[in-house]
């Protein structure tokens, strides 16, 4: 057996319908396109969002809002997550590289430490941003905060 002898299963392949081959074929004349109108013409393509002449949705609904091009997106990491990470790996210092190694953030993302959860260890945490509650909680445990 080789590739040249392969064939599709019997009955699985049908011949395509040939349009516009005379009246005797049963599909001559209008070639199943009906009579007149844009859809019967060659080269017809409907515009995106066309609703048969009705005002399209994207024109009926008013425009609003804007996209701030200067926005800085942070990946939020809670104190509870830092506590679990410090306990499991026995760490005293947590930085962005540690979080990347743990799979919590990727290399491109900026990290913000948030104050949800409790912290029981003294930690030196370095990140791009911190919430006020996170800074208070870390410093309450005599830890240090390093903003990158």
DRENDREN-157362 format. One record per residue: x, y, z of N, C-alpha, C in turn; residue number from 1. Coordinates in pm, 1 decimal. Layout:
REC         nX         nY         nZ        caX        caY        caZ         cX         cY         cZ    nr
REC          X          Y          Z          X          Y          Z          X          Y          Z   NUM
...
//
This chain:
REC         nX         nY         nZ        caX        caY        caZ         cX         cY         cZ    nr
REC       84.5     -119.7        0.0        0.0        0.0        0.0       88.0      124.6        0.0     1
REC       52.9      219.1      -86.8      125.1      345.5      -89.6       26.5      460.6     -111.1     2
REC       77.2      582.1     -106.8       -8.4      701.4     -114.9      -84.7      710.6     -246.8     3
REC      -29.1      654.9     -353.6      -94.8      665.3     -484.4     -219.2      577.7     -493.8     4
REC     -231.4      480.9     -404.8     -347.1      390.5     -411.9     -460.5      430.5     -316.7     5
REC     -441.5      540.2     -241.0     -545.7      582.8     -147.0     -664.4      643.1     -220.5     6
REC     -785.7      607.9     -178.4     -907.8      663.5     -235.7    -1005.9      691.6     -123.5     7
REC    -1094.2      792.4     -142.2    -1196.5      816.2      -40.0    -1296.7      701.1      -34.7     8
REC    -1367.0      690.2       78.5    -1464.7      583.0       96.6    -1575.1      594.3       -7.8     9
REC    -1631.4      481.2      -47.5    -1735.1      479.3     -150.2    -1858.1      556.6     -103.4    10
REC    -1904.7      649.8     -185.0    -2024.1      728.9     -152.0    -1996.3      854.4      -71.0    11
REC    -1869.6      876.4      -30.6    -1839.2      993.9       53.0    -1813.8     1119.1      -29.6    12
REC    -1778.6     1103.5     -156.9    -1748.5     1218.1     -242.2    -1857.7     1232.6     -346.7    13
REC    -1921.0     1352.8     -347.8    -2025.9     1379.3     -446.1    -1974.9     1482.2     -545.3    14
REC    -2026.9     1476.2     -669.5    -1989.8     1576.3     -770.0    -2061.5     1706.0     -737.3    15
REC    -1993.5     1818.3     -759.4    -2054.4     1948.8     -736.4    -2161.8     1978.1     -839.1    16
REC    -2260.2     2061.0     -801.6    -2367.9     2098.2     -892.3    -2315.1     2200.9     -991.1    17
REC    -2332.1     2176.9    -1122.0    -2284.5     2269.3    -1225.5    -2398.6     2362.4    -1263.1    18
REC    -2378.3     2491.2    -1237.2    -2480.8     2591.3    -1263.0    -2460.0     2656.4    -1398.9    19
REC    -2571.0     2704.4    -1456.2    -2563.3     2782.6    -1580.3    -2516.0     2702.6    -1699.8    20
REC    -2561.2     2577.3    -1712.9    -2520.6     2494.5    -1825.3    -2641.9     2458.5    -1912.6    21
REC    -2732.6     2554.2    -1928.9    -2846.5     2533.3    -2019.0    -2972.4     2488.6    -1947.9    22
REC    -3087.0     2506.4    -2014.9    -3216.7     2475.1    -1953.6    -3232.5     2326.4    -1925.7    23
REC    -3172.4     2242.3    -2009.4    -3187.8     2097.9    -1993.2    -3127.9     2046.3    -1863.3    24
REC    -3033.8     2119.5    -1805.1    -2969.3     2074.5    -1681.6    -3059.3     2094.8    -1560.2    25
REC    -3161.2     2180.6    -1574.2    -3246.7     2212.6    -1459.0    -3191.5     2324.7    -1374.8    26
REC    -3066.7     2366.3    -1404.3    -3007.3     2477.8    -1329.6    -2948.6     2580.9    -1425.7    27
REC    -3017.1     2602.2    -1536.6    -2975.0     2703.0    -1632.9    -3049.8     2832.1    -1604.5    28
REC    -3055.1     2920.1    -1701.5    -3132.3     3043.9    -1687.4    -3077.6     3132.2    -1578.5    29
REC    -3146.7     3138.2    -1465.6    -3103.8     3224.7    -1354.3    -2998.9     3158.2    -1266.1    30
REC    -2969.4     3032.8    -1290.4    -2865.8     2958.7    -1215.2    -2890.7     2962.4    -1065.1    31
REC    -3010.2     2940.6    -1022.9    -3056.8     2932.0     -882.6    -3044.4     3063.9     -806.7    32
REC    -3023.6     3176.0     -881.6    -3008.7     3304.4     -813.6    -3139.1     3382.6     -806.8    33
REC    -3246.1     3332.4     -863.2    -3371.5     3407.7     -864.4    -3368.1     3515.1     -971.3    34
REC    -3466.9     3606.9     -968.9    -3477.6     3709.1    -1072.1    -3435.2     3845.0    -1018.8    35
REC    -3349.9     3915.4    -1092.3    -3308.1     4053.2    -1066.9    -3253.5     4076.3     -924.8    36
REC    -3224.7     4199.1     -892.5    -3173.2     4234.0     -760.7    -3023.7     4215.6     -750.0    37
REC    -2965.2     4277.3     -647.4    -2820.0     4275.2     -630.4    -2765.8     4134.3     -613.6    38
REC    -2840.5     4048.4     -544.8    -2790.4     3913.1     -518.3    -2781.3     3827.7     -643.6    39
REC    -2849.8     3866.0     -750.7    -2843.3     3788.0     -874.3    -2723.3     3827.8     -959.7    40
REC    -2661.1     3940.6     -929.3    -2551.9     3991.9    -1012.2    -2417.5     3929.9     -971.7    41
REC    -2325.0     3929.9    -1067.1    -2191.1     3881.0    -1034.8    -2119.0     3986.5     -952.4    42
REC    -2027.5     3942.9     -867.2    -1948.6     4035.2     -786.9    -2021.8     4090.1     -666.5    43
REC    -2142.9     4038.2     -636.7    -2219.5     4090.0     -522.9    -2156.0     4044.2     -392.7    44
REC    -2139.2     4138.4     -298.1    -2103.7     4100.6     -160.8    -2170.5     4199.4      -66.4    45
REC    -2233.6     4146.4       34.6    -2307.7     4226.9      130.6    -2209.9     4300.7      221.8    46
REC    -2238.4     4428.1      251.7    -2154.0     4503.1      344.1    -2164.3     4442.8      484.3    47
REC    -2058.6     4455.0      563.7    -2059.6     4407.2      701.6    -2161.2     4487.8      780.7    48
REC    -2250.7     4420.1      848.5    -2351.6     4488.6      929.2    -2472.4     4535.0      850.8    49
REC    -2481.8     4499.6      721.0    -2595.9     4542.6      639.5    -2722.2     4473.8      689.2    50
REC    -2829.3     4552.6      707.6    -2954.7     4499.5      761.7    -3071.0     4524.1      666.6    51
REC    -3046.5     4508.2      537.6    -3154.2     4520.9      440.7    -3202.8     4662.8      421.4    52
REC    -3118.2     4760.8      445.1    -3157.4     4899.7      428.6    -3194.5     4966.6      559.6    53
REC    -3227.7     4886.3      661.4    -3253.3     4941.2      796.1    -3123.0     4998.5      849.8    54
REC    -3132.8     5103.0      932.6    -3012.6     5164.6      989.8    -2937.3     5059.7     1072.9    55
REC    -2813.2     5030.1     1037.2    -2739.1     4922.8     1105.6    -2714.5     4953.8     1253.2    56
REC    -2697.5     4848.2     1329.9    -2681.1     4860.0     1475.0    -2564.3     4951.1     1510.7    57
REC    -2450.6     4937.7     1440.3    -2333.8     5018.1     1475.8    -2354.1     5166.0     1447.3    58
REC    -2458.4     5201.6     1370.0    -2490.0     5343.0     1347.4    -2605.3     5390.2     1434.6    59
REC    -2689.2     5296.4     1481.5    -2801.4     5332.7     1569.8    -2753.7     5363.9     1711.1    60
REC    -2653.6     5288.6     1757.3    -2607.1     5300.9     1895.9    -2507.6     5416.7     1904.7    61
REC    -2523.2     5506.6     2003.3    -2432.2     5621.3     2011.9    -2291.6     5581.7     2055.1    62
REC    -2195.0     5666.7     2016.0    -2055.5     5643.7     2055.9    -2034.3     5698.3     2196.5    63
REC    -1950.4     5632.4     2274.6    -1917.2     5685.5     2407.2    -1784.3     5627.8     2454.6    64
REC    -1722.3     5696.4     2551.7    -1599.2     5647.6     2613.4    -1476.7     5668.9     2526.5    65
REC    -1360.1     5632.9     2581.4    -1234.9     5643.0     2508.6    -1135.7     5544.9     2568.5    66
REC    -1027.8     5521.3     2497.4     -922.5     5430.6     2542.2     -801.4     5514.4     2578.8    67
REC     -761.8     5511.5     2705.6     -646.6     5588.9     2750.6     -518.1     5520.2     2704.7    68
REC     -443.2     5585.1     2615.1     -321.7     5523.1     2560.7     -207.3     5523.7     2661.2    69
REC     -219.8     5601.9     2770.1     -113.3     5609.6     2870.9     -138.5     5519.1     2991.5    70
REC     -245.8     5437.0     2986.3     -280.3     5350.8     3099.1     -170.8     5247.2     3123.5    71
REC     -139.6     5225.0     3250.9      -41.7     5122.9     3289.1     -117.7     5008.1     3355.7    72
REC     -109.5     4889.6     3296.7     -178.3     4772.0     3349.7      -86.1     4698.5     3448.1    73
REC     -138.1     4671.5     3567.6      -61.8     4595.8     3667.6     -127.0     4460.5     3689.7    74
REC      -45.4     4358.0     3720.4      -96.1     4227.9     3760.8      -98.4     4228.9     3912.4    75
REC     -217.1     4216.7     3970.0     -231.8     4223.3     4115.2     -196.3     4092.1     4183.1    76
REC     -113.6     4100.7     4286.2      -76.8     3983.9     4367.2     -110.5     4018.5     4512.1    77
REC     -191.2     3934.6     4578.1     -233.0     3960.5     4715.6     -129.5     3910.9     4816.7    78
REC     -137.0     3968.6     4937.5      -44.5     3929.1     5044.6      -58.7     3782.1     5080.1    79
REC     -181.9     3730.7     5075.5     -205.5     3588.9     5104.5     -126.2     3499.0     5010.3    80
REC     -119.5     3537.3     4884.3      -42.7     3461.4     4784.6      106.4     3467.0     4816.1    81
REC      154.5     3586.1     4857.3      296.0     3599.6     4895.1      328.3     3512.3     5016.2    82
REC      234.9     3506.9     5113.6      254.0     3425.8     5233.9      267.3     3277.6     5196.4    83
REC      177.6     3229.2     5109.7      183.5     3088.7     5065.4      314.8     3059.1     4993.4    84
REC      356.6     3154.2     4906.0      479.8     3137.1     4830.3      601.7     3134.1     4922.9    85
REC      602.3     3222.9     5022.7      714.1     3229.9     5117.2      721.8     3103.7     5202.9    86
REC      605.5     3051.2     5243.9      603.5     2928.8     5326.5      649.4     2807.3     5246.1    87
REC      597.7     2793.5     5123.4      629.0     2674.0     5044.7      775.1     2670.0     4999.4    88
REC      833.7     2786.6     4969.0      972.2     2790.4     4920.9     1071.6     2838.4     5025.8    89
REC     1021.6     2869.2     5148.0     1104.2     2916.2     5259.2     1184.6     3040.6     5219.0    90
REC     1113.6     3146.1     5177.5     1176.4     3268.6     5129.0     1166.2     3382.1     5230.3    91
REC     1267.0     3471.2     5231.2     1260.5     3595.6     5308.4     1253.8     3716.8     5214.9    92
REC     1290.6     3693.7     5088.3     1292.3     3802.4     4990.8     1210.7     3759.4     4868.6    93
REC     1112.0     3843.8     4833.1     1029.6     3814.0     4715.4     1040.7     3930.6     4617.8    94
REC     1082.0     3898.2     4493.9     1088.5     4000.6     4389.9     1013.6     3950.4     4266.2    95
REC     1017.6     4027.9     4159.5      943.6     3994.1     4037.9      994.1     3863.1     3977.7    96
REC     1126.2     3840.7     3983.3     1183.4     3716.7     3928.5     1130.4     3593.1     4001.5    97
REC     1111.5     3605.3     4133.6     1055.6     3495.5     4213.2      912.8     3465.9     4168.9    98
REC      834.0     3572.7     4144.6      694.8     3556.4     4101.3      686.9     3496.5     3961.3    99
REC      781.0     3533.6     3874.4      786.2     3476.7     3738.9      818.7     3328.1     3746.5   100
REC      916.1     3292.6     3831.9      955.8     3152.0     3848.8      841.4     3068.2     3904.6   101
REC      757.7     3131.1     3990.3      643.9     3060.3     4049.6      525.9     3050.7     3952.9   102
REC      534.9     3122.1     3839.3      428.1     3116.9     3738.9      310.8     3208.5     3767.9   103
REC      328.5     3304.8     3858.5      219.5     3396.3     3893.8      207.8     3512.9     3796.5   104
REC      319.7     3554.3     3737.3      318.3     3663.3     3639.3      409.3     3625.5     3522.9   105
REC      396.1     3697.9     3410.6      490.1     3675.3     3300.8      594.8     3786.0     3298.8   106
REC      693.2     3772.3     3211.8      808.2     3863.0     3212.5      771.1     4007.4     3182.0   107
REC      670.4     4027.8     3095.3      637.0     4162.6     3050.7      549.7     4239.1     3149.0   108
REC      473.9     4167.5     3235.4      375.1     4235.9     3319.5      438.7     4308.3     3437.3   109
REC      376.8     4420.3     3473.9      417.6     4494.7     3592.5      336.0     4442.4     3710.5   110
REC      398.0     4438.5     3828.2      336.6     4375.2     3944.7      296.2     4479.4     4047.3   111
REC      173.1     4466.0     4100.1      127.2     4549.6     4210.2       87.9     4457.9     4325.0   112
REC      140.1     4484.1     4443.2      109.2     4403.8     4560.8      -13.1     4464.6     4628.8   113
REC     -115.2     4380.1     4649.0     -241.3     4423.2     4709.0     -255.9     4367.3     4849.9   114
REC     -342.1     4429.7     4929.3     -346.3     4401.4     5073.0     -439.0     4291.3     5119.9   115
REC     -496.2     4210.3     5031.2     -589.2     4105.6     5074.2     -511.7     3987.0     5130.6   116
REC     -557.3     3934.8     5241.3     -489.6     3822.8     5305.7     -402.7     3870.4     5421.1   117
REC     -345.6     3774.8     5492.9     -260.7     3808.8     5607.6     -117.1     3765.0     5582.4   118
REC      -26.7     3836.1     5647.5      115.0     3807.9     5633.7      169.4     3772.4     5771.7   119
REC      233.7     3655.6     5786.3      288.7     3615.1     5915.0      440.6     3622.4     5919.7   120
REC      505.1     3630.5     5802.7      651.6     3632.4     5796.4      704.4     3773.4     5771.6   121
REC      828.1     3794.3     5812.5      898.2     3918.5     5779.1      953.8     3899.8     5638.0   122
REC      909.6     3985.4     5545.3      949.4     3970.7     5405.5     1006.6     4100.1     5349.4   123
REC     1102.6     4085.3     5259.3     1148.1     4198.8     5179.4     1085.2     4182.0     5041.4   124
REC      990.8     4269.8     5010.3      913.7     4256.8     4886.0      949.8     4369.6     4791.0   125
REC      983.9     4333.6     4666.6     1009.9     4436.3     4565.6      914.6     4415.0     4448.5   126
REC      847.0     4524.1     4408.2      751.2     4518.9     4298.0      739.6     4657.2     4236.1   127
REC      659.2     4669.1     4130.4      644.1     4797.1     4060.4      552.4     4892.7     4135.0   128
REC      454.3     4840.2     4210.4      360.8     4926.2     4284.4      304.2     4849.2     4403.4   129
REC      258.1     4924.3     4504.0      199.9     4865.4     4624.3       75.2     4943.7     4661.8   130
REC      -24.7     4874.8     4720.5     -138.6     4946.1     4777.4     -100.5     4989.5     4918.9   131
REC     -173.3     5088.8     4973.3     -141.6     5140.2     5107.6     -154.6     5030.6     5212.7   132
REC     -261.1     4948.9     5200.5     -283.3     4841.9     5299.6     -172.3     4737.6     5294.3   133
REC     -121.2     4710.4     5172.9      -12.0     4613.4     5159.1      114.5     4665.5     5224.9   134
REC      145.4     4792.8     5204.2      264.5     4853.8     5265.0      253.9     4849.7     5416.9   135
REC      134.4     4884.8     5469.3      113.5     4881.8     5614.9      131.6     4741.7     5671.2   136
REC       75.6     4641.4     5602.2       82.7     4502.7     5650.3      226.7     4450.6     5647.6   137
REC      301.1     4484.0     5542.4      441.0     4437.0     5532.0      527.4     4504.1     5637.6   138
REC      509.2     4635.3     5656.7      589.7     4707.5     5754.5      549.0     4675.7     5897.7   139
REC      426.0     4630.4     5920.1      382.4     4588.1     6053.2      459.7     4463.8     6099.0   140
REC      503.7     4381.5     6004.0      583.9     4261.3     6032.3      734.3     4289.9     6022.2   141
REC      775.4     4418.1     6029.9      914.0     4462.7     6016.4      975.9     4425.3     5881.9   142
REC      891.8     4405.9     5779.7      940.6     4378.8     5645.6      975.1     4506.5     5573.6   143
REC     1034.3     4497.6     5455.1     1070.3     4615.0     5377.3     1002.6     4612.7     5240.7   144
REC      970.9     4732.6     5192.6      903.9     4749.9     5064.4      999.8     4820.0     4969.0   145
REC     1024.1     4759.3     4851.9     1111.5     4817.4     4750.4     1029.7     4839.9     4623.5   146
REC     1016.7     4968.5     4583.6      944.0     5000.2     4460.6     1042.6     5006.5     4346.1   147
REC     1016.1     4928.7     4240.8     1107.5     4922.6     4125.9     1086.9     5040.8     4033.1   148
//
